[in-house]
Amino acid sequence: MFVRQVSRNIWSHRLSQKSYSMAPSLVQPSGFPNVPYEFEKSLTYPSRAQSLLGATLLSKIQNIDINTCSPDALDSFFVCDLGELKRLVRLWRAEMPRVEPFYAVKCNSDQKLLHTLLQMDLGFDCASKTEIQQVLALGADPARIIYANPCKAVPYIRYARENNVNMTTVDNLDELHKIAQFHPDCELLIRIRTDDSEATCPLSVKFGASLQEARQLVQECANLKLNLTGVAFHVGSGCNNLATIDTAVRDSRMIFDHASRLGFDLKMLDIGGGFSKSTFQASAAVFRTALNTHFAAQEFPDLQIISELGRFLAASCFTLAVNVTSKRSDAFQERIYVNDGVYGNLNCILFDHQEVEPKVLTSNGKFVFHSNYNHSEKELADSSKTYSVWGPTCDGLDCIAPNCKLSQNVAIGDWIYFKNSGAYTSAAATNFNGFTSQNECLYIDRVLCCYGIDIDAVAGWLGSYGGEDSASDVSRGLFAGHVGIPRMLKMLDRYNIKGTWFIPGHSLETFPEECAMIRDAGHEIGLHGYSHENPTDMTLEQQKDVLDKTFKLLTDFCGKPPTGSVAPWWETSQAGVEMLLDYGIEYDHSMSHHDCQCYWFRTGDTWTKIDYSKKAEEWMKPLQRGEETGLVEIPGNWYIDDLPPMMFIKNSADGYGWANPRDIEDIWRDHFDYFYREYDEFVFPITCHPDVSGRPHVLLMHERLIEHINKHEGVEWLTMDQVNKDFRARNQPPAGAKLPATNATT
Ligand SMILES: Cc1ncc(COP(=O)(O)O)c(C=O)c1O
């Protein structure tokens, strides 16, 4: 239904900006001040979600110059936070563990929203053939679709049958007879009426059988030998009267009992929608109690309970930004005209009875998003200016807010935004007066995947694996350089992934041609010691000499200094970290305090080893934490590293090297899937080596894994330096922490 420009590259777009601390100021008609974005952000240090939203809005509007842009460039646009969507699904599952969410597509049929929900195993509630078609095209299982419209056109019923959509709701005898003729095996849920008179959008005026009618429907199902499987209800969209919930669940139970007396064994209860984020905890509690009272789990062990959630999931994920196109003031009021209105995406004011709250995004060209993000209109001082806000059409009905306070003055060309604009907004937008209803949507997606490839090669055998005296082992190192590197480059190129190659000085000097291929293909190159020597075995002087030589080698080779480092064997030392910072190194990828979140590297932790020759009290001491530094840690994880399970090392007694890559793939995929389900943002750093991943069985594993990961919404493959820059742009370094030197010692 909506043709929206997909903006997957929002991250890379931002990341490609030259400066992080000072994003370009807004391009506005002359006279507006230049505003450094960081300045505004640092006033509050907002939550990450808010920060991302602000950055995404800014990334769009800062490139628009109303003096020169194309006519369509100024259109209103949405930002959709898929992380918020995942948070809400998790919240639902925590609060309503007995109830499976089926998303009501009618609420907002944004393709990426639907795709994310599909990946999180939600079912779908479809109201029409087009909605069924849309979710089937995304790959939804027809068994996880409920055609939840009690009144359906015959061709649509046939369409459902032909496409194996075998579950629907009915609330009248005529519908039952249509089903008997055109989809006789369909699973039927009788939709009963609720008292939804206090809901924002009552539905029972149109749908729902009374209890008496419902009993007749059960009887007719028995007469026609139809597949009656359950009961459905909806307490009204925007349910404001929680008492109605218990009644609806109790009434459902009555129909269950009645059906049972007629020989049916009902197995499904559909509790509909009606949930809003602001009242969710309260209504979830009422539902839990009602379900436990009328459908106790012990009594109904096989009951499937589903819900048809719309507003709860879609509303708060979307923010709408509109542009101030005109102003008109007289003695009585100041009117502003914006380029979206009640015939467009703000139709929710008319159709859904929503009260929308305009907020200032830019004031006279100044980006003020964060300053007013958390303040409601009601909290604004009486002295705040009052406006009436109007949509773009020529109709007097097109009024968004007749009398609203704004936190700052706005001028022509400024932007206003509306939070919570995902439910029943774009879904019913029209083109009235020729204005577009197909607005761009930018997505906040936060799954940052990266490849860290350590070219251990011969250096690995010299420094760590114990093969330094074996010509055979060293030949395997030569394989890694000459064969493994080109194969891995080919594999990454196939998926258009730029990795980060951590190259020991020894490997660079031994395989200059292969390393040049890496550099010339646009991959990042970082430090990894010289001979893969263990930092903790070296003197300080040796550590410094190794760092100095390898830093210079890489700087000369790449024409710019490296910004990242992987410690050989992932062993770091406090002095080593300080040295890295002195050399301007910004991030490390060696530690495992977390497995999917970046953090500020802490150094100087101390702990007491057990000394059995001493009294216990001398070694019973907790770990002492050291100090955080300004080095970003992109965590390493032995479980997402190809080498421990799949590299044969003669000195390793437990036969490592023959793990089946399909098993390793399972472990890596489980990590990814768990992070995807549990975190609305995460990094997924893969650590591998051409020594191992250059082998055919492992290359094929990478291909399968990348294809699995790429099926997920929000996935972006970045270099580790891009991940580091992103983290730095959004997180303040700990107070007093040692920061990377800006004029690195070379
Ligand atoms: C049959 C049905 N199911 C689900 C919904 C979604 O309701 P809500 O957005 O309140 O969750 C609606 C809304 O109109 C509906 O009519």
The ligand as a Gaussian input file, in Angstrom:
#p B3LYP/6-31G(d) Opt

LIG

0 1
 C      -10.795000      -6.945000      14.187000
 C       -9.742000      -6.044000      14.702000
 N       -8.655000      -6.576000      15.268000
 C       -7.668000      -5.800000      15.736000
 C       -7.721000      -4.431000      15.649000
 C       -6.567000      -3.640000      16.186000
 O       -6.916000      -2.961000      17.328000
 P       -5.871000      -2.080000      18.136000
 O       -5.183000      -1.199000      17.180000
 O       -6.687000      -1.365000      19.136000
 O       -4.902000      -3.009000      18.790000
 C       -8.846000      -3.818000      15.085000
 C       -8.942000      -2.360000      14.999000
 O       -9.809000      -1.799000      14.394000
 C       -9.882000      -4.656000      14.591000
 O      -10.964000      -4.137000      14.032000

